[in-house]
Amino acid sequence: MDPKGQTVKLNDGHYIPVLGFGTFAPLEVTKSEALEVTKFAIEAGFRHIDCAHLYQNEEQVGQAIRSKIADGTVKREDIFYTSKLWSTSLRPELVRPALEKSLKNLQLDYVDLYIIHFPVALKPGEALLPTDENGKTIFDSVDLCRTWEALEKCKDAGLTKSIGVSNFNHKQLEKILNKPGLKYKPVCNQVECHPYLNQSKLLEFCKSHDIVLVAYGALGSQRIKEWVNPNLPFLLEDPVLSAIAKKYKQTPALVALRYQIQRGVVVLAKSYNKKRIKENIQVFDFELTLEDMKEIDGLNSNIRYNELLLGVGHPEYPFFEEY
């Protein structure tokens, strides 16, 4: 791994770089842009790339990775690539075909991490967000423990090195951890996490079970109207973050990223702006004091930008639990 690419050891023995590049983009971003910025991120020093079937750009992201391998910038084993199992494929018999489809799009032999994207099962089929004639989401009913067993089989088959979850609350994690005959624990739980939603209880729970918390939306959130509540305050304009940033001659974004790394959280930095991609890798160049950390902890106000409301009404909708 890149010396800057500090890593954390997962509970299955593999290592994950603490800083990742998020590839989710608003619809107006073209596919070719995904290819360009992912190549640029790898050139800038990112070694952990986070993507998903839902993002509909795995083909381009895979192409970027392969071109950086072909030109000698990296080897495959230098890259930590995450894909995610979307909600329309949570039935156990659909798990491996979904991963194989991602691998085919990526043109890779394996992914480093495969995670359940969202615990709410949706009706299987081509539509990523299946709705009825009234625009209501069509749910499916799946036992997530069976989904998990199918992921364990994918790991055994070598299609993925590690397996984990995303957007799970502690009760849903507990269900998997307490499953009779559990073969592999989830290595991570990827959730929205930033100074306004610092997830301290969930983080404590995950740490106690040797599960890494991976933060998405760590910079607040892109204003993507399909997904995000637009009436919420803008994290990167927060006066506390701005003051700390000024003190170190850094940006509020870097302070928000550094905050996570110092709490033992793996953090994703999502940007389609080359200047900011280059900037985000500088998170290793400074350190926050304990006082800074406490001050940032004090910003927590349980503001969730990504409520994923399409899942409301499903028994597995995760966000009505406190953590």
C-alpha positions as semicolon CSV with decimal commas, in nm:
position;residue;x (nm);y (nm);z (nm)
1;M;0,000;0,000;0,000
2;D;0,090;0,362;-0,057
3;P;0,267;0,494;0,257
4;K;0,005;0,766;0,284
5;G;-0,266;0,505;0,246
6;Q;-0,277;0,415;0,612
7;T;-0,482;0,102;0,666
8;V;-0,699;-0,063;0,928
9;K;-0,707;-0,439;0,983
10;L;-1,048;-0,599;0,927
11;N;-1,175;-0,886;1,144
12;D;-1,101;-1,136;0,863
13;G;-0,734;-1,036;0,838
14;H;-0,755;-0,817;0,527
15;Y;-0,660;-0,448;0,538
16;I;-0,871;-0,151;0,432
17;P;-0,722;0,194;0,354
18;V;-0,869;0,448;0,599
19;L;-0,937;0,700;0,321
20;G;-1,157;0,599;0,031
21;F;-1,276;0,762;-0,289
22;G;-1,656;0,767;-0,327
23;T;-1,787;0,735;-0,682
24;F;-2,160;0,805;-0,644
25;A;-2,252;1,095;-0,867
26;P;-2,561;1,302;-0,943
27;L;-2,740;1,209;-1,266
28;E;-2,602;1,510;-1,455
29;V;-2,249;1,371;-1,423
30;T;-2,165;1,179;-1,739
31;K;-2,032;0,824;-1,737
32;S;-1,710;0,938;-1,902
33;E;-1,657;1,177;-1,610
34;A;-1,669;0,881;-1,371
35;L;-1,390;0,724;-1,574
36;E;-1,184;1,044;-1,572
37;V;-1,216;1,130;-1,204
38;T;-1,152;0,775;-1,085
39;K;-0,831;0,764;-1,289
40;F;-0,739;1,102;-1,145
41;A;-0,813;0,987;-0,788
42;I;-0,581;0,688;-0,830
43;E;-0,310;0,915;-0,971
44;A;-0,360;1,148;-0,672
45;G;-0,296;0,858;-0,435
46;F;-0,636;0,709;-0,353
47;R;-0,617;0,330;-0,324
48;H;-0,961;0,256;-0,181
49;I;-1,245;0,297;-0,432
50;D;-1,607;0,273;-0,319
51;C;-1,875;0,199;-0,576
52;A;-2,201;0,002;-0,614
53;H;-2,432;-0,157;-0,866
54;L;-2,687;0,115;-0,783
55;Y;-2,453;0,389;-0,906
56;Q;-2,468;0,249;-1,261
57;N;-2,106;0,342;-1,331
58;E;-1,915;0,025;-1,238
59;E;-1,816;-0,023;-1,600
60;Q;-1,639;0,314;-1,607
61;V;-1,489;0,280;-1,260
62;G;-1,358;-0,066;-1,350
63;Q;-1,213;0,073;-1,670
64;A;-1,034;0,344;-1,472
65;I;-0,884;0,087;-1,233
66;R;-0,775;-0,138;-1,518
67;S;-0,616;0,148;-1,711
68;K;-0,414;0,250;-1,403
69;I;-0,302;-0,113;-1,365
70;A;-0,214;-0,132;-1,735
71;D;-0,002;0,184;-1,725
72;G;0,188;0,064;-1,418
73;T;0,054;0,322;-1,170
74;V;-0,078;0,044;-0,943
75;K;-0,109;-0,333;-0,921
76;R;-0,447;-0,495;-0,865
77;E;-0,349;-0,582;-0,507
78;D;-0,277;-0,213;-0,433
79;I;-0,641;-0,129;-0,497
80;F;-0,915;-0,191;-0,243
81;Y;-1,243;-0,198;-0,437
82;T;-1,587;-0,210;-0,274
83;S;-1,909;-0,300;-0,451
84;K;-2,257;-0,329;-0,303
85;L;-2,547;-0,569;-0,337
86;W;-2,857;-0,368;-0,425
87;S;-3,196;-0,419;-0,257
88;T;-3,356;-0,588;-0,559
89;S;-3,112;-0,881;-0,519
90;L;-3,139;-0,964;-0,149
91;R;-3,301;-1,303;-0,212
92;P;-3,025;-1,557;-0,143
93;E;-3,038;-1,709;-0,492
94;L;-2,986;-1,363;-0,648
95;V;-2,675;-1,267;-0,449
96;R;-2,404;-1,446;-0,644
97;P;-2,549;-1,355;-0,986
98;A;-2,557;-0,989;-0,874
99;L;-2,190;-0,999;-0,771
100;E;-2,098;-1,179;-1,093
101;K;-2,277;-0,906;-1,288
102;S;-2,074;-0,637;-1,107
103;L;-1,752;-0,829;-1,177
104;K;-1,847;-0,858;-1,543
105;N;-1,915;-0,482;-1,563
106;L;-1,587;-0,410;-1,385
107;Q;-1,390;-0,671;-1,580
108;L;-1,225;-0,772;-1,253
109;D;-1,179;-1,123;-1,110
110;Y;-1,275;-1,027;-0,756
111;V;-1,381;-0,733;-0,540
112;D;-1,212;-0,660;-0,209
113;L;-1,535;-0,593;-0,025
114;Y;-1,896;-0,677;-0,106
115;I;-2,163;-0,530;0,118
116;I;-2,541;-0,535;0,152
117;H;-2,626;-0,179;0,043
118;F;-2,951;-0,132;0,238
119;P;-3,143;-0,380;0,456
120;V;-3,476;-0,306;0,285
121;A;-3,559;-0,569;0,022
122;L;-3,721;-0,446;-0,301
123;K;-3,902;-0,642;-0,569
124;P;-3,650;-0,830;-0,786
125;G;-3,624;-0,731;-1,152
126;E;-3,456;-0,483;-1,383
127;A;-3,594;-0,169;-1,214
128;L;-3,358;-0,048;-0,940
129;L;-3,642;0,136;-0,766
130;P;-3,955;-0,066;-0,845
131;T;-4,281;0,124;-0,797
132;D;-4,648;0,047;-0,854
133;E;-4,885;0,258;-1,066
134;N;-4,924;0,504;-0,775
135;G;-4,549;0,554;-0,746
136;K;-4,528;0,353;-0,425
137;T;-4,214;0,143;-0,369
138;I;-4,272;-0,232;-0,414
139;F;-4,109;-0,417;-0,126
140;D;-3,992;-0,776;-0,103
141;S;-3,971;-0,987;0,210
142;V;-3,633;-1,152;0,271
143;D;-3,463;-1,291;0,581
144;L;-3,134;-1,097;0,590
145;C;-2,966;-1,393;0,765
146;R;-3,021;-1,597;0,447
147;T;-2,884;-1,310;0,238
148;W;-2,580;-1,308;0,464
149;E;-2,523;-1,683;0,414
150;A;-2,520;-1,622;0,039
151;L;-2,253;-1,353;0,089
152;E;-2,046;-1,597;0,295
153;K;-2,057;-1,837;-0,002
154;C;-1,932;-1,560;-0,233
155;K;-1,635;-1,509;-0,003
156;D;-1,563;-1,881;0,001
157;A;-1,581;-1,886;-0,379
158;G;-1,315;-1,610;-0,396
159;L;-1,543;-1,359;-0,569
160;T;-1,491;-1,117;-0,282
161;K;-1,217;-1,100;-0,018
162;S;-1,438;-0,954;0,254
163;I;-1,810;-0,911;0,323
164;G;-1,999;-0,648;0,517
165;V;-2,314;-0,440;0,542
166;S;-2,432;-0,083;0,496
167;N;-2,711;0,124;0,653
168;F;-2,773;-0,138;0,925
169;N;-2,876;-0,038;1,275
170;H;-2,733;-0,221;1,578
171;K;-3,031;-0,456;1,606
172;Q;-2,989;-0,568;1,245
173;L;-2,616;-0,622;1,306
174;E;-2,697;-0,818;1,620
175;K;-2,929;-1,045;1,422
176;I;-2,641;-1,144;1,195
177;L;-2,385;-1,167;1,477
178;N;-2,615;-1,398;1,674
179;K;-2,710;-1,612;1,374
180;P;-2,664;-1,985;1,445
181;G;-2,379;-2,120;1,231
182;L;-2,237;-1,779;1,147
183;K;-1,922;-1,836;0,941
184;Y;-1,796;-1,480;0,892
185;K;-1,883;-1,162;1,082
186;P;-1,948;-0,850;0,878
187;V;-1,614;-0,666;0,851
188;C;-1,784;-0,327;0,830
189;N;-2,102;-0,126;0,850
190;Q;-2,101;0,165;0,604
191;V;-2,331;0,442;0,724
192;E;-2,385;0,814;0,688
193;C;-2,151;0,975;0,939
194;H;-2,028;1,334;0,985
195;P;-2,005;1,591;1,266
196;Y;-2,382;1,655;1,258
197;L;-2,456;1,279;1,277
198;N;-2,151;1,136;1,447
199;Q;-2,295;0,790;1,516
200;S;-2,108;0,762;1,847
201;K;-2,338;0,488;1,983
202;L;-2,324;0,282;1,665
203;L;-1,947;0,335;1,648
204;E;-1,908;0,207;2,003
205;F;-2,127;-0,094;1,923
206;C;-1,928;-0,172;1,608
207;K;-1,592;-0,135;1,784
208;S;-1,706;-0,375;2,058
209;H;-1,768;-0,640;1,789
210;D;-1,454;-0,566;1,586
211;I;-1,661;-0,423;1,300
212;V;-1,521;-0,118;1,119
213;L;-1,751;0,177;1,071
214;V;-1,716;0,327;0,722
215;A;-1,846;0,684;0,685
216;Y;-2,031;0,801;0,376
217;G;-2,166;1,155;0,342
218;A;-1,868;1,255;0,559
219;L;-1,869;1,605;0,412
220;G;-2,237;1,657;0,482
221;S;-2,390;1,573;0,152
222;Q;-2,408;1,645;-0,214
223;R;-2,736;1,817;-0,280
224;I;-2,892;1,539;-0,484
225;K;-3,262;1,612;-0,486
226;E;-3,374;1,254;-0,542
227;W;-3,200;1,143;-0,223
228;V;-3,124;1,434;0,006
229;N;-3,334;1,671;0,218
230;P;-3,244;2,018;0,078
231;N;-3,360;2,217;0,383
232;L;-3,081;2,104;0,611
233;P;-2,781;2,320;0,712
234;F;-2,468;2,293;0,502
235;L;-2,201;2,114;0,709
236;L;-1,897;2,265;0,537
237;E;-2,014;2,616;0,630
238;D;-2,018;2,531;1,001
239;P;-1,839;2,803;1,205
240;V;-1,667;2,551;1,436
241;L;-1,523;2,350;1,146
242;S;-1,426;2,673;0,972
243;A;-1,241;2,804;1,279
244;I;-1,049;2,478;1,326
245;A;-0,967;2,468;0,955
246;K;-0,834;2,823;0,969
247;K;-0,614;2,737;1,267
248;Y;-0,436;2,462;1,069
249;K;-0,457;2,639;0,731
250;Q;-0,670;2,349;0,604
251;T;-1,024;2,335;0,465
252;P;-1,342;2,248;0,661
253;A;-1,371;1,937;0,441
254;L;-1,026;1,817;0,550
255;V;-1,114;1,878;0,915
256;A;-1,432;1,671;0,873
257;L;-1,232;1,387;0,712
258;R;-0,950;1,403;0,968
259;Y;-1,207;1,389;1,251
260;Q;-1,325;1,048;1,129
261;I;-0,979;0,901;1,082
262;Q;-0,883;0,997;1,437
263;R;-1,195;0,825;1,577
264;G;-1,099;0,500;1,403
265;V;-1,357;0,544;1,128
266;V;-1,277;0,462;0,764
267;V;-1,388;0,765;0,568
268;L;-1,505;0,810;0,208
269;A;-1,436;1,138;0,032
270;K;-1,666;1,191;-0,261
271;S;-1,578;1,459;-0,510
272;Y;-1,593;1,499;-0,885
273;N;-1,373;1,809;-0,866
274;K;-1,004;1,746;-0,940
275;K;-0,875;2,025;-0,719
276;R;-1,071;1,889;-0,421
277;I;-0,975;1,528;-0,495
278;K;-0,608;1,631;-0,470
279;E;-0,681;1,831;-0,157
280;N;-0,862;1,545;0,020
281;I;-0,554;1,322;0,011
282;Q;-0,383;1,580;0,236
283;V;-0,581;1,452;0,532
284;F;-0,262;1,273;0,647
285;D;-0,063;1,597;0,665
286;F;-0,201;1,733;0,994
287;E;-0,352;1,622;1,325
288;L;-0,638;1,749;1,541
289;T;-0,595;1,791;1,916
290;L;-0,817;1,624;2,175
291;E;-0,979;1,964;2,229
292;D;-1,055;1,998;1,857
293;M;-1,207;1,649;1,860
294;K;-1,427;1,733;2,160
295;E;-1,541;2,053;1,997
296;I;-1,637;1,867;1,680
297;D;-1,813;1,599;1,888
298;G;-2,022;1,884;2,027
299;L;-2,168;1,956;1,683
300;N;-2,366;1,630;1,682
301;S;-2,734;1,709;1,626
302;N;-2,857;1,392;1,460
303;I;-2,905;1,557;1,122
304;R;-2,945;1,284;0,861
305;Y;-2,908;1,400;0,501
306;N;-2,976;1,057;0,349
307;E;-3,300;0,934;0,504
308;L;-3,353;0,679;0,226
309;L;-3,725;0,735;0,265
310;L;-3,805;0,487;-0,012
311;G;-3,763;0,222;0,262
312;V;-4,016;0,369;0,506
313;G;-4,299;0,122;0,568
314;H;-4,074;-0,183;0,532
315;P;-4,016;-0,376;0,858
316;E;-3,639;-0,358;0,800
317;Y;-3,628;0,023;0,750
318;P;-3,323;0,094;0,968
319;F;-3,345;0,455;1,082
320;F;-3,631;0,452;1,334
321;E;-3,394;0,289;1,584
322;E;-3,185;0,531;1,789
323;Y;-2,867;0,370;1,650
